[in-house]
Amino acid sequence: MAGRRDPKDFFRAVLDANPDLVFVVDEDVRIVEFNRAAEQFLSAGREQIFRQRGGEVLRCLHSTESPDGCGRAPYCRTCVIRNSVKEALGGQQVVRRKSRLELVSRGKIRPVYVLVTASPFHYGEKQLALLVIEDISELEEMSRIIPICAKCKKIRNDQQYWAELEAYFKERLDLDFTHGLCPGCYQELMGEIGELETRKSPGDPS
């Protein structure tokens, strides 16, 4: 039929539209497919990524601790990425699990903070996992260096002005907050209200 497009092209476009790193992996975290964001992050061609294990293409520090590569070193037993894929293939979806990766870049160790999501699916007779890695290093670094007042909890911005916490995050990250009272503050507020009530004279209408 004229004008009919290959479904593979459609799903490739959807995959590449995701700004996060997206991989399709097997039970050994070998990469079966990946999107453009992953390719750009890894700065490698398809032939260097395809069928390699995740830790090897990401240049995880621990992937070189064993001659057998990614997944074989003692540290790999606690790897969030590998364990998330394992859980997903066991039928349990993992959503935005936080992890700190230690990647080697130009001979130096670079910590990268990520959120890991892993979802299982079948393709033909193969059981695979869709692995999404969100890089939150910038947000994590910002949380470590934000100057905050020890008393009033206001935050000093780039212009050296002190701003309310809500206003700061609204401006920088377009985040909105809901408000409530923790148990301690609730009890304190109720105590203050009780004191005001007892101070009122019996005939005072105010």
Phi, psi and omega per residue, in radians:
M1 nan 2.283 -3.107
A2 -1.119 2.398 3.091
G3 1.482 -0.097 3.140
R4 -1.305 2.318 -3.084
R5 -1.836 2.665 3.126
D6 -1.213 2.220 3.116
P7 -1.000 -0.501 3.121
K8 -1.104 -0.652 3.111
D9 -1.143 -0.650 3.138
F10 -1.134 -0.861 -3.106
F11 -1.198 -0.520 3.044
R12 -1.134 -0.726 3.120
A13 -1.124 -0.699 3.107
V14 -1.124 -0.758 3.138
L15 -1.073 -0.784 -3.100
D16 -1.265 -0.344 3.133
A17 -1.285 -0.304 3.137
N18 -1.325 2.163 -3.105
P19 -1.328 -0.235 3.112
D20 -1.496 2.927 3.092
L21 -1.325 2.141 -3.121
V22 -2.156 2.231 3.114
F23 -2.257 2.576 2.888
V24 -1.844 2.158 -3.031
V25 -2.288 2.796 3.064
D26 -1.707 -2.945 -3.057
E27 -1.142 -0.369 3.104
D28 -1.737 0.281 -3.121
V29 1.019 0.548 2.991
R30 -1.414 2.384 -3.011
I31 -1.433 2.097 3.131
V32 -1.685 -0.590 3.113
E33 -2.728 2.847 -3.117
F34 -2.816 2.879 -3.097
N35 -1.791 3.120 -3.074
R36 -1.129 -0.661 3.138
A37 -1.058 -0.698 3.105
A38 -1.150 -0.733 3.140
E39 -1.095 -0.710 3.125
Q40 -1.213 -0.689 3.130
F41 -1.121 -0.691 -3.094
L42 -1.415 -0.285 -3.129
S43 0.911 0.826 -3.113
A44 -2.502 2.742 3.110
G45 -1.450 2.961 -3.096
R46 -1.036 -0.669 -3.099
E47 -1.164 -0.412 3.122
Q48 -1.526 -0.229 -3.071
I49 -1.873 -0.754 -3.023
F50 -1.021 2.255 3.099
R51 1.230 0.096 3.017
Q52 -1.495 2.721 3.071
R53 -1.340 2.654 -3.053
G54 -0.953 -0.826 -3.109
G55 -1.113 -0.497 -3.123
E56 -1.310 -0.727 -3.140
V57 -1.359 -0.500 3.079
L58 -1.364 -0.200 -3.097
R59 1.111 0.801 3.069
C60 -1.117 2.383 -3.126
L61 -0.965 -0.679 -3.019
H62 -1.416 -0.193 3.133
S63 -1.231 -0.252 -3.140
T64 -1.778 0.035 -3.092
E65 -1.382 -0.240 3.087
S66 -2.208 2.468 3.111
P67 -1.113 -0.305 3.131
D68 -1.529 -0.044 3.019
G69 1.516 -2.782 -3.051
C70 -0.970 2.319 3.084
G71 1.590 -0.050 -3.059
R72 -1.928 -0.203 3.131
A73 -1.420 2.737 3.116
P74 -0.957 -0.665 -3.122
Y75 -1.105 -0.492 -3.053
C76 -1.103 -0.352 3.114
R77 -1.131 -0.396 -3.141
T78 -1.862 0.137 -3.112
C79 -1.105 2.162 -3.110
V80 -1.151 -0.704 -3.140
I81 -1.102 -0.887 -3.111
R82 -1.111 -0.748 -3.136
N83 -1.216 -0.568 3.095
S84 -1.156 -0.722 3.092
V85 -1.124 -0.723 3.121
K86 -1.058 -0.782 3.129
E87 -1.134 -0.700 -3.137
A88 -1.097 -0.769 -3.134
L89 -1.242 -0.261 3.030
G90 -1.534 0.034 3.082
G91 1.775 0.037 -3.097
Q92 -1.943 1.969 3.133
Q93 -1.214 2.431 3.086
V94 -1.952 2.240 -3.059
V95 -2.127 2.026 2.979
R96 0.889 0.941 3.086
R97 -1.463 2.224 -3.041
K98 -1.386 2.492 3.122
S99 -2.655 2.714 3.048
R100 -1.978 2.026 3.118
L101 -1.695 2.585 3.042
E102 -2.010 1.771 -3.077
L103 -1.840 2.582 3.138
V104 -1.724 2.132 3.131
S105 -2.325 2.055 -3.134
R106 0.942 0.733 3.082
G107 1.403 0.010 -3.129
K108 -2.050 2.590 3.114
I109 -1.466 2.210 -3.111
R110 -2.104 2.009 3.095
P111 -1.289 2.355 3.123
V112 -2.267 2.183 3.132
Y113 -1.678 2.293 -3.049
V114 -2.407 2.813 2.931
L115 -1.960 2.256 -3.031
V116 -1.940 2.224 3.045
T117 -2.144 2.338 3.138
A118 -2.381 2.242 -3.125
S119 -2.264 2.391 -3.126
P120 -1.487 2.624 2.980
F121 -2.783 2.819 3.113
H122 -1.911 2.453 3.048
Y123 -2.307 1.858 -3.009
G124 1.151 -2.193 3.112
E125 -1.700 0.049 -3.089
K126 -1.632 2.423 3.014
Q127 -1.776 2.080 -3.042
L128 -2.222 2.996 3.088
A129 -2.272 2.409 3.008
L130 -1.580 2.051 -3.067
L131 -1.940 2.096 3.136
V132 -2.031 2.231 -3.130
I133 -2.085 2.030 3.118
E134 -1.745 2.158 3.118
D135 -1.447 1.985 3.124
I136 -2.005 0.429 -3.098
S137 -1.036 -0.713 -3.120
E138 -1.111 -0.762 3.127
L139 -1.163 -0.697 3.131
E140 -1.147 -0.725 3.123
E141 -1.145 -0.704 3.141
M142 -1.091 -0.662 -3.132
S143 -1.175 -0.390 -3.127
R144 -1.474 -0.384 -3.038
I145 -2.017 0.028 -3.138
I146 -1.180 2.121 3.088
P147 -1.363 2.128 -3.093
I148 -2.236 2.388 -3.115
C149 -1.170 2.301 -3.103
A150 -1.213 -0.355 -3.096
K151 -1.740 -1.032 -3.035
C152 -1.623 -0.160 3.101
K153 1.202 0.289 3.035
K154 -1.285 2.727 -3.091
I155 -1.956 2.384 3.102
R156 -1.514 2.164 -3.111
N157 -1.554 -3.033 -3.079
D158 -1.153 -0.391 3.138
Q159 -1.617 0.196 3.104
Q160 1.177 0.361 3.035
Y161 -1.708 2.602 3.117
W162 -1.642 2.185 -3.066
A163 -2.149 2.671 3.040
E164 -1.071 2.586 -3.104
L165 -0.971 -0.780 -3.120
E166 -1.075 -0.749 -3.120
A167 -1.156 -0.654 -3.128
Y168 -1.091 -0.870 -3.093
F169 -1.279 -0.474 3.062
K170 -1.153 -0.727 -3.115
E171 -1.243 -0.755 -3.025
R172 -1.436 -0.700 -3.010
L173 -2.176 0.083 -3.113
D174 0.949 0.765 3.124
L175 -1.772 2.393 3.043
D176 -1.911 2.639 -3.114
F177 -2.049 2.539 2.901
T178 -1.677 2.751 -3.060
H179 -2.161 2.534 3.083
G180 -2.717 -3.030 3.124
L181 -2.127 2.303 3.030
C182 -1.281 2.843 -3.102
P183 -0.973 -0.701 -3.130
G184 -1.122 -0.815 -3.128
C185 -1.200 -0.574 3.115
Y186 -1.109 -0.802 3.124
Q187 -1.109 -0.695 3.126
E188 -1.118 -0.742 3.127
L189 -1.133 -0.743 3.115
M190 -1.101 -0.622 3.093
G191 -1.146 -0.716 3.119
E192 -1.132 -0.711 3.111
I193 -1.123 -0.693 3.117
G194 -1.107 -0.699 3.112
E195 -1.126 -0.694 3.115
L196 -1.122 -0.663 -3.131
E197 -1.162 -0.701 -3.118
T198 -1.261 -0.381 3.132
R199 -1.375 -0.353 -3.135
K200 -1.207 2.426 3.065
S201 -1.288 2.673 -3.094
P202 -0.954 -0.610 -3.105
G203 -1.710 0.142 -3.090
D204 -1.379 2.020 -3.119
P205 -1.319 -0.285 -3.061
S206 -1.442 nan nan
